[in-house]
Amino acid sequence: MRAGSKEKVYRGSSNVFADVGTAHPRQVRVRAQVMSRIAEILKERGLTQKKASELLGIPQSKVSCLMNGKLSMFSLDHLFELLNALDRDVEIIIKPKTSQEKIATIQVLLTAFA
């Protein structure tokens, strides 16, 4: 930014998808987090897109979409199936919101244990 510039800077929320006006930003954020974890697992295993395609049972072109974060290509259900193909359990916990929360939330929690 140039000295003396009058550009405004806005503080974002904790959800970039809400900040840019995406429809259903909380759900999109969850899908992005799950997709990112799948991509991390594939990278950790050192799999090529061809090998990942065989393991996941999807075309290599969809693995490319997965690795490049093409959110519109995958439903949350499909991402859960891909996690299962990677030997990951998926647990969904439904609980009352806490009294400190204004609205109920959707969260992705990752565990470090096997």
Phi and psi in degrees as a GROMACS rama.xvg file:
@    title "Ramachandran Plot"
@    xaxis  label "Phi"
@    yaxis  label "Psi"
@TYPE xy
-76.2912  150.857  ARG-2
-61.1143  135.114  ALA-3
82.6298  1.76758  GLY-4
-66.2628  145.92  SER-5
-104.418  20.6095  LYS-6
-67.435  138.542  GLU-7
-91.6515  144.083  LYS-8
-117.044  130.823  VAL-9
-113.368  139.429  TYR-10
-79.1093  128.938  ARG-11
-82.5899  170.361  GLY-12
-87.2715  -169.651  SER-13
-84.6975  3.50002  SER-14
-130.423  104.967  ASN-15
-60.8864  -30.6574  VAL-16
-68.0414  -34.3157  PHE-17
-69.3058  -39.8963  ALA-18
-61.9132  -33.3981  ASP-19
-96.9033  5.36924  VAL-20
82.8036  22.8805  GLY-21
-66.5242  139.831  THR-22
-66.7006  138.213  ALA-23
54.5131  56.242  HIS-24
-62.0225  -33.7761  PRO-25
-66.3239  -41.8603  ARG-26
-68.5209  -39.0625  GLN-27
-65.1213  -39.9304  VAL-28
-61.5029  -43.0366  ARG-29
-62.2972  -45.8871  VAL-30
-60.317  -40.9615  ARG-31
-63.7885  -40.6771  ALA-32
-64.9825  -42.6879  GLN-33
-66.3215  -44.2416  VAL-34
-61.7114  -41.2408  MET-35
-61.8305  -40.617  SER-36
-66.1913  -39.186  ARG-37
-61.515  -45.0572  ILE-38
-60.7529  -40.6027  ALA-39
-61.7778  -43.3163  GLU-40
-61.7011  -43.9087  ILE-41
-62.5389  -41.0838  LEU-42
-66.315  -42.2396  LYS-43
-58.9453  -36.5551  GLU-44
-80.3061  -8.8049  ARG-45
66.6591  30.8818  GLY-46
-81.3335  138.965  LEU-47
-73.7951  165.122  THR-48
-63.0644  -34.0135  GLN-49
-64.5879  -47.363  LYS-50
-64.9933  -41.3448  LYS-51
-62.2323  -39.2997  ALA-52
-58.8809  -45.0036  SER-53
-65.2056  -43.694  GLU-54
-65.7661  -42.7779  LEU-55
-84.75  -16.5741  LEU-56
72.8549  32.4222  GLY-57
-129.626  157.396  ILE-58
-62.164  153.122  PRO-59
-58.5574  -33.8259  GLN-60
-62.8553  -33.6145  SER-61
-74.6772  -31.1799  LYS-62
-63.0253  -41.6663  VAL-63
-59.6926  -44.2069  SER-64
-61.172  -40.3705  CYS-65
-62.5862  -48.042  LEU-66
-67.5547  -25.4953  MET-67
-98.7062  10.012  ASN-68
70.0745  31.3935  GLY-69
-77.7748  85.2733  LYS-70
-58.4073  -36.2246  LEU-71
-67.586  -12.4219  SER-72
-84.3738  -11.7801  MET-73
-136.294  129.623  PHE-74
-81.397  163.167  SER-75
-62.6456  -39.0279  LEU-76
-58.7206  -43.8687  ASP-77
-65.108  -39.9035  HIS-78
-62.9832  -37.1725  LEU-79
-62.9214  -41.0243  PHE-80
-62.3292  -38.9222  GLU-81
-66.4202  -39.071  LEU-82
-61.3453  -42.1943  LEU-83
-61.8709  -39.2143  ASN-84
-63.7828  -23.9648  ALA-85
-94.4007  18.6772  LEU-86
61.4347  37.0965  ASP-87
-112.912  130.162  ARG-88
-78.4739  146.334  ASP-89
-120.422  122.527  VAL-90
-118.079  136.244  GLU-91
-113.634  124.697  ILE-92
-113.476  125.694  ILE-93
-112.213  122.821  ILE-94
-145.796  159.142  LYS-95
-64.8666  147.819  PRO-96
-68.5819  156.514  LYS-97
-78.8451  161.631  THR-98
-67.3719  -20.949  SER-99
-78.9345  -18.5176  GLN-100
-84.6832  136.955  GLU-101
-75.7961  -39.7775  LYS-102
-132.949  158.161  ILE-103
-66.9634  150.598  ALA-104
-119.055  166.515  THR-105
-121.559  125.397  ILE-106
-132.666  151.161  GLN-107
-111.297  120.984  VAL-108
-113.507  128.028  LEU-109
-104.878  138.117  LEU-110
-107.358  150.207  THR-111
-93.6213  -12.8848  ALA-112
-93.906  159.464  PHE-113
